[in-house]
Amino acid sequence: MNSMSFRTDFFAKLNFFNHKMMGCIAPKPKKTDPINAIKAAILIQRWYRRHQARMEIKRRYTWEIFTSLEYAGEQDQVELYNFFNALLTHIPSAAAEASGERRSSIPSPARLSEDSQYKEEYDKSGNRYGGPEITSPITGKDVDALIEAFRRKKSSHLHPKYVALILREAASRLRNLPNLHNASTAISKQITICGDLHGKLDDLLVIFYKNGLPSPENPYIFNGDFVDRGKKGLEVFLVLLACYLAFPHSVYLNRGNHEDSVMNARYGFIREVEAKYQNNSERILKLIDEVYRWLPLGSVIDDRVLVVHGGISDQTDLNIIKKLDRSKYISILRPPVESRASLEEDTKIEWQQVFDMMWSDPQHIDGCVPNVLRGAGTYFGPDVTSQFLKKHNLQLLVRSHECKVDGYEFNHNDLLVTIFSASNYYAIGSNRGAYMKLNFKLEPHFVQFISAASKTRELSIRQRVGIVETSALRGLGARLRAKRLDLELEFQKHDPHNTGIITISEWCEAMEKATHLGLSWRLLRPRLAPSSPKQAESEVNYLVTLQLLDTDTMVKAEEMETSVADSLYKNVSSLEAIFHIIDADHSVNQREHLLRMCRLMDLNNDGAVDLNEFLEAFRLAEQARNKKGPIGTVTDRRIGGEDIENLSPNISLKASSATAAAIADELQEMVFNDVENDIDPSDCETQNG
């Protein structure tokens, strides 16, 4: 043994001896007990499944809240406008008799084509227009310039004269199209179908980024609902119209139920235009109405696939739809005549055809029934779809109109598909958007995406679910505040002795009777009225629910939701009663009083009272009412009112108030700060379906 190996062996033994003496020698690994390992795996699996189940329950009831609120709002709007239809058949004719003439609130195409001077618009810093210049005819370069300008946060809005140019040219060209487009894959060998965009420019740009701009080799069908709810509805609408003008045989635009000024008044598009073009909004909105009335009602691909926004009914007949005059339907919610009494049977049938195509939804069971959730259109079953496709020699029905978690969904034995292209529709992380590609064999392929993915990439699953849930609960709180008095009355029915405590079944019943939302109230109880440690699980302190509605968080949520139509709808019962009184009594005094009312509402002195003037009159009345405050028994609130002293001592008002405040703070903390930045189409997550 040489000296080198000896030293190495000596120091190795010495090191081993030192570690052994100091107790540092690594113990031999114990043998794993297979039984304990299996138990641990089962325990982890159970925990994970419970966690997943809780997340799924949250997701489901959150989705239920969003959809119920959306449909309830649309139902309110339809019922409100049905009331207007009845009322305005009397008021405009009475006002016209006083002035001797009746003028339409919609200008004629000739008046729309006038190239008059538009007032200058300034940005928030007071700077004059510095954006792109658009010339006629509109080309692909103009589309590129629009997209580049619109996607930048600091870019000024398009000059109103260029907005008018796009709208006028689009209306002029659209009026030459048939009611149903005829699209073909003969040249392109494929076609892309996009669903609702609802003012989400980032989703439109993601689609163009992933799928390319329109061209003869890359045609698109955009299936309605371009505007409302989102912040950039006008930009989306202008980009789509510019694409249609630049690539006329490569872009097909179908009308949706939100291409309607009545819906725009409720869901934000009119407010958006007025905010962006304060000096020219009225003229721009009239041009937009003119485009709406000429948008085709659907598209047919290779004579085999029908694409419409809402759906069909058992009465839908494409032969009738192809022949009707779509320009009559300035608003789809209203028949194209002043008086329903004079509505001819043929016109009724035509109007119902258009109405059903814009508003209907599929159902899982056979048959066709009125759509009670939306208050318009129908629910149509698999048998209706099958019979319709067979009658018209079609193989697939494509529609939009409903938000889907994955961006698309097949129904009716795969004969019907819903496509929805607005991601993050209800809240950040609530859903994917999608677009559908059909090849020359008309086989579908789906691409799912989420825009602005960087906003959610750093969030945990728990945080994402929490943000969506919080957004849903704030929206529900806004709706509940509007029904607060009804809630108090329902709670009082179950609590005649003013104890502040009712059973959970009674709480659920009261919540449903006051709101008619059809929600799973038992699942929502922990979020709206959690039990205290000393309280039985079957009991609910409903004071927590009422006090939660009075917190700043819920007040702000209601303010964000409230519109002129919302304020007016609160008075529908009173208005209907007043109208029936006026309609029943034809005395001279009543008639003179009615004429005086009309003259007061006729703000522009044109001898006619249109819907906007009618709404404005009630907006002013609502402001005056709010300044005076509630009167009579309404002031005797259970929370903070006189009868609060009658509550039983076992209920701590301070404790319930603290609980409500804690819930409100939690909801407020989970607000996602949606800061507006430049839109980056590459900031997305995509997945092939």
C-alpha positions as CSV (number, residue, x, y, z in Angstrom):
1,M,0.0,0.0,0.0
2,N,1.5,3.3,-1.0
3,S,1.5,6.4,1.2
4,M,-1.2,8.2,-0.7
5,S,-3.7,5.4,-0.4
6,F,-2.8,5.0,3.2
7,R,-3.5,8.6,4.1
8,T,-6.8,8.5,2.2
9,D,-7.9,5.4,4.0
10,F,-6.8,6.8,7.4
11,F,-8.7,10.1,7.1
12,A,-11.8,8.3,5.9
13,K,-11.8,6.0,8.9
14,L,-11.0,9.0,11.2
15,N,-14.0,11.0,9.7
16,F,-16.3,8.0,10.1
17,F,-15.1,7.6,13.8
18,N,-15.8,11.3,14.6
19,H,-19.3,11.2,13.1
20,K,-20.1,8.0,15.0
21,M,-18.9,9.5,18.3
22,M,-20.8,12.7,17.8
23,G,-24.0,10.9,16.8
24,C,-24.0,12.4,13.3
25,I,-24.0,9.3,11.3
26,A,-27.0,9.2,8.9
27,P,-29.5,6.5,10.1
28,K,-30.5,3.9,7.7
29,P,-33.8,4.7,6.0
30,K,-36.7,2.8,7.6
31,K,-38.7,0.5,5.4
32,T,-42.0,2.2,4.3
33,D,-45.1,0.7,5.7
34,P,-47.3,0.1,2.6
35,I,-50.4,0.3,4.7
36,N,-49.6,3.7,6.0
37,A,-48.6,4.9,2.5
38,I,-51.9,3.8,1.1
39,K,-53.7,5.5,4.0
40,A,-51.8,8.7,3.4
41,A,-52.6,8.6,-0.3
42,I,-56.3,8.1,0.4
43,L,-56.3,10.9,2.9
44,I,-54.7,13.3,0.3
45,Q,-57.0,12.1,-2.4
46,R,-60.1,12.7,-0.1
47,W,-58.8,16.2,0.8
48,Y,-58.2,17.0,-2.9
49,R,-61.6,15.8,-3.9
50,R,-63.3,17.8,-1.2
51,H,-61.4,20.9,-2.3
52,Q,-62.4,20.3,-5.9
53,A,-66.0,19.7,-4.9
54,R,-66.1,23.0,-3.0
55,M,-64.5,24.9,-5.9
56,E,-67.1,23.3,-8.3
57,I,-70.0,24.2,-6.0
58,K,-68.7,27.8,-5.9
59,R,-68.3,27.8,-9.7
60,R,-71.8,26.5,-10.3
61,Y,-73.7,28.8,-8.0
62,T,-71.6,31.7,-9.2
63,W,-72.5,30.9,-12.8
64,E,-76.2,30.6,-11.7
65,I,-76.1,34.1,-10.2
66,F,-74.6,35.6,-13.3
67,T,-77.0,34.0,-15.7
68,S,-80.1,34.6,-13.5
69,L,-79.2,38.3,-13.1
70,E,-78.5,38.7,-16.9
71,Y,-81.8,37.1,-17.9
72,A,-83.8,38.9,-15.1
73,G,-82.4,42.2,-16.5
74,E,-83.4,41.4,-20.0
75,Q,-86.8,40.3,-18.8
76,D,-87.2,43.6,-17.0
77,Q,-86.3,45.5,-20.2
78,V,-88.7,43.5,-22.4
79,E,-91.6,43.9,-19.9
80,L,-90.8,47.6,-19.6
81,Y,-90.8,48.1,-23.4
82,N,-94.0,46.1,-23.7
83,F,-95.5,48.6,-21.4
84,F,-94.0,51.4,-23.5
85,N,-95.6,49.9,-26.6
86,A,-99.0,50.1,-25.0
87,L,-98.5,53.6,-23.6
88,L,-96.8,55.2,-26.7
89,T,-99.6,54.1,-29.0
90,H,-101.7,56.7,-27.1
91,I,-99.1,59.5,-26.3
92,P,-97.5,60.1,-29.7
93,S,-100.9,60.2,-31.5
94,A,-102.3,62.6,-28.9
95,A,-99.2,64.8,-29.2
96,A,-99.4,64.7,-33.0
97,E,-103.0,65.9,-32.9
98,A,-101.9,68.9,-30.9
99,S,-99.1,69.9,-33.3
100,G,-100.8,68.8,-36.6
101,E,-97.9,66.6,-37.7
102,R,-96.0,63.4,-36.7
103,R,-92.3,63.1,-37.4
104,S,-90.2,60.0,-37.0
105,S,-87.3,60.1,-34.6
106,I,-85.2,58.2,-37.1
107,P,-83.9,60.3,-40.0
108,S,-84.3,59.1,-43.6
109,P,-81.4,57.6,-45.5
110,A,-81.2,60.8,-47.6
111,R,-80.7,62.9,-44.5
112,L,-78.2,60.5,-43.1
113,S,-76.0,60.9,-46.3
114,E,-75.6,64.6,-45.8
115,D,-71.9,65.4,-45.3
116,S,-72.4,68.3,-42.8
117,Q,-69.7,69.7,-40.5
118,Y,-69.1,67.7,-37.3
119,K,-68.0,69.5,-34.1
120,E,-64.5,69.1,-32.9
121,E,-63.9,66.6,-30.1
122,Y,-61.1,66.8,-27.6
123,D,-59.4,64.2,-25.5
124,K,-59.1,64.2,-21.7
125,S,-56.0,66.5,-21.8
126,G,-57.8,69.0,-24.1
127,N,-55.8,68.1,-27.2
128,R,-57.4,68.1,-30.6
129,Y,-57.7,65.1,-32.9
130,G,-54.4,63.4,-33.8
131,G,-55.5,60.0,-34.9
132,P,-55.7,58.2,-38.2
133,E,-57.4,59.8,-41.3
134,I,-59.9,57.6,-43.1
135,T,-60.7,58.0,-46.7
136,S,-63.3,56.5,-49.0
137,P,-63.2,53.8,-50.3
138,I,-62.0,52.1,-47.1
139,T,-59.1,49.7,-47.6
140,G,-57.1,47.1,-45.6
141,K,-54.6,49.9,-44.6
142,D,-57.5,51.8,-43.0
143,V,-58.4,48.7,-41.0
144,D,-54.8,48.3,-39.9
145,A,-54.7,52.0,-38.8
146,L,-58.0,51.7,-36.9
147,I,-56.8,48.6,-35.0
148,E,-53.4,50.2,-34.2
149,A,-55.2,53.4,-32.9
150,F,-57.9,51.6,-31.0
151,R,-55.6,49.2,-29.2
152,R,-53.6,51.9,-27.6
153,K,-54.7,53.4,-24.3
154,K,-53.5,56.9,-24.9
155,S,-54.9,57.1,-28.4
156,S,-57.6,59.7,-29.0
157,H,-61.0,58.5,-30.3
158,L,-61.6,58.4,-34.1
159,H,-62.7,61.8,-35.4
160,P,-66.5,61.9,-35.6
161,K,-66.5,62.7,-39.3
162,Y,-64.6,59.4,-39.9
163,V,-67.0,57.6,-37.6
164,A,-69.9,59.0,-39.7
165,L,-68.1,58.0,-42.9
166,I,-67.8,54.4,-41.9
167,L,-71.4,54.2,-40.6
168,R,-72.8,55.9,-43.7
169,E,-70.9,53.7,-46.2
170,A,-71.8,50.6,-44.2
171,A,-75.5,51.4,-44.1
172,S,-75.5,52.2,-47.8
173,R,-73.8,48.8,-48.7
174,L,-75.7,46.7,-46.2
175,R,-79.1,47.7,-47.6
176,N,-78.3,45.9,-50.8
177,L,-77.8,42.6,-49.1
178,P,-80.4,39.9,-48.7
179,N,-82.0,39.0,-45.3
180,L,-79.9,35.9,-45.2
181,H,-76.2,36.0,-46.4
182,N,-75.1,33.3,-48.7
183,A,-71.5,32.3,-47.6
184,S,-69.4,29.8,-49.4
185,T,-66.2,27.7,-48.7
186,A,-65.7,27.0,-52.4
187,I,-62.6,29.3,-52.6
188,S,-61.4,29.5,-49.0
189,K,-62.1,25.9,-48.2
190,Q,-62.9,27.0,-44.6
191,I,-64.8,29.8,-42.8
192,T,-64.6,31.2,-39.2
193,I,-67.6,31.9,-37.1
194,C,-67.4,34.2,-34.1
195,G,-70.1,34.7,-31.4
196,D,-71.0,37.6,-29.1
197,L,-68.2,40.1,-28.5
198,H,-70.1,42.6,-26.3
199,G,-67.7,45.5,-26.6
200,K,-64.5,43.5,-25.8
201,L,-62.0,44.7,-28.3
202,D,-59.2,42.6,-26.7
203,D,-61.1,39.4,-27.7
204,L,-61.6,40.6,-31.3
205,L,-57.9,41.4,-31.6
206,V,-56.9,38.0,-30.1
207,I,-59.1,36.3,-32.8
208,F,-57.4,38.4,-35.6
209,Y,-54.0,37.7,-34.0
210,K,-54.5,33.9,-33.9
211,N,-56.6,33.4,-37.0
212,G,-55.6,36.3,-39.3
213,L,-57.4,39.3,-40.7
214,P,-60.3,38.7,-43.1
215,S,-59.5,37.9,-46.7
216,P,-61.0,35.9,-49.6
217,E,-59.0,32.9,-48.3
218,N,-60.0,33.6,-44.7
219,P,-63.7,34.7,-44.5
220,Y,-65.5,35.4,-41.2
221,I,-69.1,35.4,-39.9
222,F,-69.7,37.6,-36.9
223,N,-72.9,36.5,-35.3
224,G,-74.3,39.6,-33.6
225,D,-74.1,41.3,-30.2
226,F,-71.1,43.4,-31.0
227,V,-71.9,46.1,-28.5
228,D,-73.1,46.7,-24.9
229,R,-71.6,45.7,-21.5
230,G,-68.0,46.1,-22.7
231,K,-66.0,49.4,-22.6
232,K,-65.1,49.4,-26.3
233,G,-68.4,48.6,-28.1
234,L,-68.0,51.5,-30.6
235,E,-64.4,50.5,-31.4
236,V,-65.5,46.8,-32.0
237,F,-68.4,47.9,-34.2
238,L,-66.3,50.3,-36.3
239,V,-63.5,47.7,-36.8
240,L,-66.1,45.1,-37.9
241,L,-67.8,47.6,-40.3
242,A,-64.4,48.7,-41.7
243,C,-63.5,45.1,-42.3
244,Y,-66.8,44.5,-44.0
245,L,-66.2,47.6,-46.3
246,A,-62.6,46.7,-47.0
247,F,-63.3,43.0,-47.6
248,P,-66.9,42.9,-48.7
249,H,-67.0,39.2,-49.7
250,S,-65.0,38.0,-46.8
251,V,-67.0,39.4,-43.8
252,Y,-70.6,38.6,-42.9
253,L,-72.3,40.5,-40.1
254,N,-75.5,39.2,-38.6
255,R,-77.8,41.2,-36.4
256,G,-78.1,40.3,-32.7
257,N,-80.7,41.2,-30.1
258,H,-78.3,44.0,-28.8
259,E,-78.1,45.7,-32.1
260,D,-81.1,47.6,-30.9
261,S,-81.3,51.1,-29.4
262,V,-83.7,49.9,-26.7
263,M,-81.2,47.4,-25.4
264,N,-78.4,49.9,-25.8
265,A,-80.2,52.3,-23.5
266,R,-80.1,49.7,-20.7
267,Y,-76.8,48.0,-21.2
268,G,-74.4,50.9,-21.8
269,F,-73.7,51.4,-25.4
270,I,-75.6,54.7,-25.7
271,R,-73.8,56.0,-22.6
272,E,-70.5,54.9,-24.1
273,V,-71.1,56.9,-27.3
274,E,-72.3,59.9,-25.4
275,A,-69.2,59.9,-23.2
276,K,-66.8,59.5,-26.2
277,Y,-68.5,62.0,-28.5
278,Q,-70.2,64.6,-26.3
279,N,-70.6,67.1,-29.1
280,N,-71.8,64.7,-31.8
281,S,-73.4,61.7,-30.0
282,E,-77.0,62.3,-31.2
283,R,-76.1,62.3,-34.9
284,I,-73.7,59.3,-34.5
285,L,-76.4,57.3,-32.6
286,K,-78.9,57.9,-35.4
287,L,-76.4,56.7,-38.0
288,I,-75.8,53.6,-35.8
289,D,-79.6,52.9,-35.8
290,E,-79.6,53.1,-39.6
291,V,-76.8,50.5,-39.7
292,Y,-78.8,48.3,-37.3
293,R,-81.9,48.2,-39.4
294,W,-80.0,47.0,-42.5
295,L,-77.9,44.3,-40.8
296,P,-78.8,40.9,-42.3
297,L,-80.7,38.5,-40.0
298,G,-78.5,35.4,-40.6
299,S,-76.1,33.6,-42.9
300,V,-76.3,30.3,-44.7
301,I,-73.0,28.5,-45.5
302,D,-72.9,26.3,-48.6
303,D,-76.7,25.9,-48.3
304,R,-76.1,23.4,-45.4
305,V,-75.4,25.4,-42.2
306,L,-77.6,28.2,-40.8
307,V,-76.0,30.8,-38.6
308,V,-78.4,33.1,-36.6
309,H,-77.9,35.0,-33.3
310,G,-80.6,33.5,-31.0
311,G,-82.2,30.5,-32.6
312,I,-85.6,29.4,-34.0
313,S,-89.1,28.4,-32.9
314,D,-91.6,25.8,-34.2
315,Q,-93.0,28.6,-36.4
316,T,-89.7,29.7,-38.0
317,D,-89.8,29.7,-41.8
318,L,-86.8,30.7,-43.9
319,N,-89.1,31.4,-46.9
320,I,-90.9,34.1,-44.9
321,I,-87.6,35.5,-43.5
322,K,-86.1,35.8,-46.9
323,K,-89.0,37.9,-48.2
324,L,-89.7,40.3,-45.3
325,D,-88.6,43.9,-45.1
326,R,-86.0,44.0,-42.4
327,S,-85.5,47.7,-42.5
328,K,-88.8,48.2,-40.7
329,Y,-87.4,46.8,-37.5
330,I,-85.5,49.8,-36.1
331,S,-86.1,48.1,-32.7
332,I,-86.8,44.4,-32.7
333,L,-88.6,44.8,-29.4
334,R,-91.3,46.9,-31.1
335,P,-93.7,46.1,-34.0
336,P,-93.0,48.2,-37.1
337,V,-96.2,50.2,-36.7
338,E,-97.5,52.8,-34.2
339,S,-100.5,51.0,-33.0
340,R,-100.7,47.3,-32.3
341,A,-104.5,47.5,-32.9
342,S,-103.7,48.1,-36.6
343,L,-101.0,45.4,-36.8
344,E,-102.0,43.2,-39.7
345,E,-101.7,39.4,-39.4
346,D,-98.9,39.1,-42.0
347,T,-96.9,41.8,-40.2
348,K,-97.4,40.0,-36.8
349,I,-96.1,36.8,-38.3
350,E,-93.0,38.5,-39.9
351,W,-92.2,40.4,-36.6
352,Q,-92.5,37.2,-34.6
353,Q,-90.1,35.5,-37.0
354,V,-87.4,38.2,-36.5
355,F,-88.1,38.2,-32.8
356,D,-87.6,34.5,-32.3
357,M,-84.4,34.5,-34.4
358,M,-82.8,37.2,-32.2
359,W,-84.0,36.0,-28.7
360,S,-84.6,32.3,-28.6
361,D,-82.6,29.7,-26.6
362,P,-82.4,25.9,-26.9
363,Q,-83.8,23.5,-24.2
364,H,-83.1,19.9,-23.5
365,I,-86.7,18.6,-23.7
366,D,-88.8,18.4,-26.8
367,G,-91.3,21.1,-27.7
368,C,-91.4,24.9,-28.0
369,V,-92.5,27.2,-25.2
370,P,-92.2,30.9,-24.4
371,N,-88.8,31.9,-23.0
372,V,-89.9,33.0,-19.5
373,L,-86.4,33.7,-18.2
374,R,-85.6,36.3,-20.9
375,G,-89.2,37.4,-21.4
376,A,-88.8,37.2,-25.2
377,G,-88.4,34.6,-27.8
378,T,-88.9,30.8,-27.2
379,Y,-87.3,27.7,-25.7
380,F,-87.0,25.2,-28.6
381,G,-86.2,21.5,-28.1
382,P,-84.3,18.9,-30.0
383,D,-87.4,17.9,-32.0
384,V,-87.9,21.5,-33.2
385,T,-84.2,21.7,-34.4
386,S,-84.4,18.3,-36.1
387,Q,-87.6,19.1,-37.9
388,F,-86.4,22.6,-38.9
389,L,-83.1,21.3,-40.4
390,K,-84.9,18.5,-42.3
391,K,-87.5,20.9,-43.7
392,H,-84.9,23.3,-45.1
393,N,-82.4,20.6,-46.1
394,L,-79.8,21.8,-43.6
395,Q,-77.3,19.8,-41.4
396,L,-76.3,22.2,-38.6
397,L,-77.7,25.2,-36.7
398,V,-75.1,27.6,-35.3
399,R,-76.2,30.3,-32.8
400,S,-74.7,32.5,-30.1
401,H,-76.7,34.6,-27.5
402,E,-75.6,32.6,-24.4
403,C,-72.3,32.7,-22.5
404,K,-70.7,29.3,-22.1
405,V,-67.9,28.4,-19.7
406,D,-65.8,26.9,-22.5
407,G,-66.8,29.3,-25.2
408,Y,-68.9,26.8,-27.1
409,E,-71.4,23.9,-26.5
410,F,-73.1,21.3,-28.5
411,N,-76.8,20.5,-28.0
412,H,-79.7,18.7,-29.6
413,N,-77.8,15.5,-30.6
414,D,-75.0,17.7,-32.1
415,L,-77.3,19.3,-34.5
416,L,-76.9,22.7,-32.8
417,V,-73.9,24.5,-31.5
418,T,-73.6,27.7,-29.4
419,I,-70.5,29.8,-30.0
420,F,-69.6,32.7,-27.7
421,S,-66.4,34.8,-28.3
422,A,-66.3,37.2,-25.3
423,S,-63.9,35.8,-22.7
424,N,-63.9,37.0,-19.1
425,Y,-67.5,38.0,-19.8
426,Y,-69.0,38.2,-16.3
427,A,-65.6,38.7,-14.5
428,I,-61.9,38.0,-14.9
429,G,-61.6,34.2,-15.2
430,S,-65.3,33.5,-15.5
431,N,-65.2,31.9,-18.9
432,R,-63.2,31.2,-22.1
433,G,-64.1,32.7,-25.4
434,A,-64.0,30.6,-28.6
435,Y,-64.4,30.8,-32.4
436,M,-65.4,27.9,-34.7
437,K,-63.8,27.0,-38.0
438,L,-65.7,24.9,-40.5
439,N,-63.7,23.2,-43.3
440,F,-65.0,22.5,-46.8
441,K,-66.6,19.4,-45.5
442,L,-68.4,21.6,-42.9
443,E,-66.6,19.8,-40.0
444,P,-66.2,22.0,-37.0
445,H,-63.0,22.8,-35.2
446,F,-62.9,25.1,-32.1
447,V,-60.2,27.4,-30.8
448,Q,-60.7,28.5,-27.2
449,F,-58.9,31.5,-25.7
450,I,-58.7,33.9,-22.7
451,S,-57.6,37.5,-23.4
452,A,-55.4,39.5,-21.0
453,A,-54.1,36.3,-19.6
454,S,-51.3,38.0,-17.7
455,K,-53.9,39.5,-15.4
456,T,-54.8,36.1,-14.0
457,R,-51.6,34.1,-14.6
458,E,-50.1,35.0,-11.2
459,L,-53.4,34.3,-9.3
460,S,-54.0,31.0,-7.6
461,I,-57.1,28.9,-8.4
462,R,-58.6,30.0,-5.1
463,Q,-58.0,33.7,-5.9
464,R,-59.5,33.3,-9.4
465,V,-62.6,31.6,-8.1
466,G,-62.8,34.2,-5.3
467,I,-62.8,37.1,-7.7
468,V,-65.5,35.6,-9.9
469,E,-67.6,34.7,-6.8
470,T,-67.2,38.2,-5.4
471,S,-68.2,39.9,-8.6
472,A,-71.4,37.7,-8.7
473,L,-72.3,38.5,-5.1
474,R,-71.9,42.2,-5.6
475,G,-74.1,42.0,-8.7
476,L,-76.7,40.0,-6.6
477,G,-76.4,42.6,-3.8
478,A,-77.3,45.4,-6.3
479,R,-80.4,43.4,-7.4
480,L,-81.4,42.7,-3.7
481,R,-81.1,46.4,-2.8
482,A,-83.7,47.2,-5.4
483,K,-85.9,44.6,-3.7
484,R,-85.0,45.6,-0.2
485,L,-88.5,46.6,0.9
486,D,-90.0,43.5,-0.5
487,L,-87.4,41.5,1.4
488,E,-88.3,43.2,4.7
489,L,-92.0,42.5,4.2
490,E,-91.3,38.8,3.4
491,F,-89.1,38.4,6.4
492,Q,-91.7,40.0,8.6
493,K,-94.3,37.5,7.5
494,H,-92.1,34.7,9.0
495,D,-91.2,36.8,12.0
496,P,-94.4,38.4,13.4
497,H,-92.8,38.8,16.9
498,N,-89.7,40.7,15.5
499,T,-87.1,38.3,16.9
500,G,-84.8,38.7,14.0
501,I,-84.5,35.0,13.6
502,I,-86.2,32.7,11.1
503,T,-85.5,29.2,9.9
504,I,-83.3,28.6,6.9
505,S,-86.3,27.3,4.9
506,E,-88.2,30.5,5.7
507,W,-85.2,32.6,4.7
508,C,-84.9,30.8,1.3
509,E,-88.6,31.2,0.7
510,A,-88.5,34.9,1.5
511,M,-85.5,35.5,-0.7
512,E,-87.1,33.8,-3.7
513,K,-90.5,35.4,-3.3
514,A,-88.9,38.9,-3.1
515,T,-86.6,38.4,-6.1
516,H,-88.0,35.6,-8.3
517,L,-84.4,34.7,-9.4
518,G,-84.7,31.0,-9.0
519,L,-81.3,30.7,-7.2
520,S,-79.9,28.0,-4.9
521,W,-80.4,30.1,-1.8
522,R,-79.2,27.4,0.7
523,L,-75.8,27.5,-1.0
524,L,-75.8,31.3,-0.8
525,R,-76.8,31.4,2.9
526,P,-73.1,31.3,4.2
527,R,-72.3,34.3,2.0
528,L,-75.4,36.4,2.7
529,A,-76.3,35.4,6.3
530,P,-73.7,33.2,8.0
531,S,-74.6,31.7,11.4
532,S,-72.8,32.7,14.6
533,P,-71.1,30.2,16.9
534,K,-74.0,30.4,19.4
535,Q,-76.7,30.1,16.7
536,A,-78.3,26.9,15.6
537,E,-77.4,25.8,12.0
538,S,-81.1,25.7,11.1
539,E,-81.6,29.3,12.2
540,V,-80.9,32.5,10.2
541,N,-80.4,36.0,11.5
542,Y,-81.9,37.8,8.5
543,L,-80.8,41.2,10.0
544,V,-77.3,40.3,8.6
545,T,-78.7,40.1,5.1
546,L,-80.6,43.4,5.4
547,Q,-77.6,45.2,6.9
548,L,-75.3,43.8,4.3
549,L,-77.4,45.6,1.6
550,D,-76.9,48.9,3.3
551,T,-73.0,48.7,3.4
552,D,-71.0,51.0,1.1
553,T,-69.9,48.0,-1.0
554,M,-73.5,47.2,-2.0
555,V,-74.5,50.8,-2.4
556,K,-71.6,51.3,-4.9
557,A,-72.6,48.1,-6.7
558,E,-76.1,49.3,-7.1
559,E,-74.9,52.7,-8.4
560,M,-72.8,50.9,-11.0
561,E,-75.8,48.9,-12.2
562,T,-78.4,51.6,-12.2
563,S,-79.6,53.2,-15.4
564,V,-82.5,55.3,-16.5
565,A,-84.4,52.2,-17.4
566,D,-83.7,50.7,-14.0
567,S,-85.0,53.7,-12.3
568,L,-88.1,53.8,-14.4
569,Y,-88.8,50.1,-13.9
570,K,-89.1,50.7,-10.2
571,N,-92.2,52.7,-11.0
572,V,-93.8,50.3,-13.5
573,S,-96.6,49.3,-11.1
574,S,-97.6,52.9,-10.5
575,L,-97.3,53.8,-14.2
576,E,-99.4,50.9,-15.3
577,A,-102.1,52.0,-12.7
578,I,-102.0,55.6,-14.0
579,F,-102.2,54.4,-17.6
580,H,-105.2,52.2,-17.0
581,I,-107.0,55.1,-15.3
582,I,-106.2,57.4,-18.3
583,D,-107.1,54.7,-20.8
584,A,-110.4,53.9,-19.1
585,D,-111.7,57.5,-18.7
586,H,-112.2,59.3,-22.0
587,S,-113.4,62.6,-20.5
588,V,-112.4,65.9,-21.9
589,N,-110.5,66.8,-18.7
590,Q,-108.4,63.7,-18.8
591,R,-107.6,64.2,-22.5
592,E,-106.5,67.8,-21.9
593,H,-104.4,66.6,-19.0
594,L,-102.8,64.0,-21.2
595,L,-101.9,66.6,-23.9
596,R,-100.3,68.8,-21.2
597,M,-98.2,65.8,-20.1
598,C,-97.1,65.2,-23.7
599,R,-96.1,68.8,-24.2
600,L,-94.0,68.8,-21.1
601,M,-92.2,65.6,-22.2
602,D,-91.7,66.9,-25.8
603,L,-88.3,68.3,-25.1
604,N,-87.3,69.1,-28.7
605,N,-90.7,70.6,-29.5
606,D,-91.2,68.4,-32.6
607,G,-94.8,67.5,-31.8
608,A,-93.9,63.9,-30.9
609,V,-92.8,62.1,-27.7
610,D,-90.3,59.4,-28.4
611,L,-88.9,56.8,-26.0
612,N,-85.8,58.9,-25.1
613,E,-87.9,61.9,-24.2
614,F,-90.3,59.6,-22.2
615,L,-87.3,58.1,-20.3
616,E,-85.8,61.5,-19.7
617,A,-89.0,62.8,-18.1
618,F,-89.0,59.9,-15.6
619,R,-85.3,60.3,-15.0
620,L,-85.9,63.8,-13.8
621,A,-88.9,62.7,-11.7
622,E,-86.7,59.9,-10.2
623,Q,-84.0,62.5,-9.2
624,A,-86.6,64.7,-7.6
625,R,-88.0,61.7,-5.7
626,N,-84.6,60.7,-4.4
627,K,-83.9,64.3,-3.1
628,K,-87.1,64.3,-1.1
629,G,-86.4,60.8,0.3
630,P,-88.9,58.1,1.1
631,I,-92.2,59.0,2.7
632,G,-94.9,57.3,4.8
633,T,-94.3,53.9,6.2
634,V,-91.2,53.3,4.0
635,T,-89.2,55.4,6.5
636,D,-90.0,52.9,9.3
637,R,-87.2,50.6,8.3
638,R,-86.6,47.5,10.5
639,I,-82.9,48.4,10.4
640,G,-82.5,51.9,11.9
641,G,-86.3,52.6,12.0
642,E,-88.7,53.0,14.9
643,D,-89.7,49.4,15.3
644,I,-86.1,48.3,15.9
645,E,-86.8,48.7,19.6
646,N,-89.4,45.8,19.4
647,L,-86.7,43.3,18.6
648,S,-86.1,40.5,21.1
649,P,-83.0,41.1,23.4
650,N,-81.5,37.8,22.2
651,I,-80.6,39.4,18.9
652,S,-77.5,41.6,19.0
653,L,-77.9,44.3,16.4
654,K,-74.3,45.3,17.0
655,A,-73.1,41.7,16.3
656,S,-75.2,41.4,13.1
657,S,-74.0,44.7,11.9
658,A,-70.4,43.7,12.5
659,T,-71.0,40.4,10.6
660,A,-72.5,42.3,7.6
661,A,-69.6,44.7,7.7
662,A,-67.1,41.9,7.7
663,I,-68.8,40.3,4.7
664,A,-68.8,43.6,2.8
665,D,-65.1,44.1,3.6
666,E,-64.3,40.7,2.2
667,L,-66.2,41.4,-1.0
668,Q,-64.5,44.7,-1.3
669,E,-61.0,43.3,-0.9
670,M,-61.5,40.8,-3.7
671,V,-62.2,43.5,-6.3
672,F,-59.9,43.0,-9.3
673,N,-58.4,46.3,-10.4
674,D,-59.0,46.2,-14.1
675,V,-56.5,48.9,-15.1
676,E,-56.8,49.9,-18.8
677,N,-53.6,49.4,-20.7
678,D,-52.6,49.0,-24.3
679,I,-54.2,45.9,-25.7
680,D,-51.6,43.2,-26.5
681,P,-53.3,40.4,-28.6
682,S,-50.4,38.1,-27.9
683,D,-51.3,38.3,-24.2
684,C,-53.7,35.4,-24.3
685,E,-54.0,31.7,-23.6
686,T,-55.4,29.5,-26.4
687,Q,-56.4,25.9,-26.6
688,N,-57.8,23.8,-29.4
689,G,-61.1,22.2,-28.7
